[in-house]
Amino acid sequence: APGAAQFGRGSGVIWLDEVTCSGAEAHLGECPARGWGRNDCYHGEDAGAVCAGSGLADLTHLRLTGGPHRCAGRLQVLHEGRWGGVCGLTWALPAARVTCRYLGCGPALRAARVSVSREELTWVESLRCEGDEGNLLECQVKVWGAPYCPHATVTCAEPGES
């Protein structure tokens, strides 16, 4: 399960802590945990869940297209068999760092955005990373069916270059 407030920090009472499920439970209430409302954590540790069929796993099917080499170009995600862009309105260098590392490229050199035609698919509406995540699933993300917006581009160093 995603942790470290991947989907944003909550507020109010933290009801569960040290939850250890085996996977055979029918619901969360069957998992061993500290007493109800007893915790020693903060909202920066809030857990989340990615449900089967949500399509979030598609955020691991990435490519850069239209650039001068394989490690530069417009970021695209494969979802439902079609490539679509990432909205560039919240795109920044920390997310570019995660992308470059995930694609096996050198360090991120630039994060930018480019205008595209209204016919272009935009799969990811918003994406915010700290920069040290292992992949885009660990970032704060809002997906599938974003409104028209400029698309994110990234320039990574080619592998072996800095």
N, C-alpha and C positions, 0 to 999 in steps of 0.2 A: 504494500500500500504506500502511496506517496506520503511523505512526511515533510517536516520543516516548513509547514504552512504553504505548500506548493500551490494551493488554490486560493491563497490569501489567508490572513490571520482572522480568527474568529473574535468574538467578544462575549463577555458575560462569564457564567460559571463553566468550568471545565468538569464534565461529569465523569469521564473515564480516563484512567491512566494505567500504564503497564498491562495493556490488553494483549493476551497471548492466545490467539486462535490456532487451531490445528488445520482448519479447512473443512472439517467434517460437520461443523456446527450448522444448524438450520438458520440461526440468526445470531446477531452480535451478543445478545443477552446470555447465550450459552458459553461464551468465551471467559476463561478466568481473567480477573482484573482486580485492581485495588478496590476497596469499598466505594460505593456510589458517591461521587462528589469528592473523594479523597485523592489528592494529587500533589505532586511537587514539580509541576511543569508550568509553562507559560504559553501564550497563544502563538509564539514563534515556532512551537513544536507541534501545532495542530496537524492531525492526520487527515488524509483524504482517501478517496477510493476512485478507481477507474473501473467501471463496470464492463463486462464482456459485451461486445456489440456497439460500444460507444464510438469506435473508429479512432480513438486517440492513439492506438498503436501505429496508425498510419504516419504519425509524426516521425517515425524512424525511416520512412521511405522518402528520401530527399534527393534533390539534384540541384545543381547550379547550371543555368542555361544562358546562352547568348553572350558569354564572356570570352576573353582572349585565350583562356586555358580552363581546364576542368575545375580549377579552384577559384573561379571568379564568375560572377553572373547573377542573374535573377534567381532567388531561392524559390523552388517549387516543391510541393508535397503531392504524393500520389494518394488519392482517395477515391474509392469506388471506381477504380480503373482509369481515372482521368487526372492529369496534372493540373494543379492550380497554384496560384501565388500566395504569398504571405503579405498581408497589408503592412505597408511601411510606416504607418503613422506612429506606432509605438516602437518601431525597430531601432535598435541602438547597438553599439559596439559589444556589450556583454553577450547579447544573443548571437552576434556574428562570431565571437570567440567560441561559443559552444558549437555552432554550426561547422566552423572550420575544423575544429578538433574532431568532431564526430565523422566528418567526411574524409579524415586522414590527410588533410591539407596542412600547410604551415600556419603560422599565427595569423589572426585576423588583422588586416591592414586598414580596412575601411568598411563602414556600414552606411548605406545610402538608400535612396528610394528613387523609383523611376515611374513616370506616367505610363499607363497601359490603356489599351482600348477597353471600352465598356463590355465588350464581348469576352474578355479574358476572365477566367474563373479566379475567384479569390477564396481560398479555403480557410485561411487562418486570419481572423479579424484582429487579434491582438496577441502579442508575444513579449513577455518581459522576463529577462534572465538576470542573474547575478554575475554570470560569466564563468563560474567554476562547476556548473552542472555537467553531467556526463552526456546528456542528450536533451532534446527539446521537451520531452515528456516531464522533465524535472523542473521546467520553467512554468511561470504563470501563463496560461494560454486560454484563449477563447476561440473555438473552432467551428467550422462547417457553415458555409453560406454567408460570408461577410458581405457588406455592401461595397459598392465600387470605391476603390481607393488606390493610391499609387502602390506599387509592389516593392518589397524589400530586395535590395541587392547587397552582395557581399564580395569583397576582394580579400582573398586569403593569399598568403605567400604559397608558392608551389612547394610540395613536399621537399624537405631538405634545405629550403631557403629560410632566412629570417628577416 
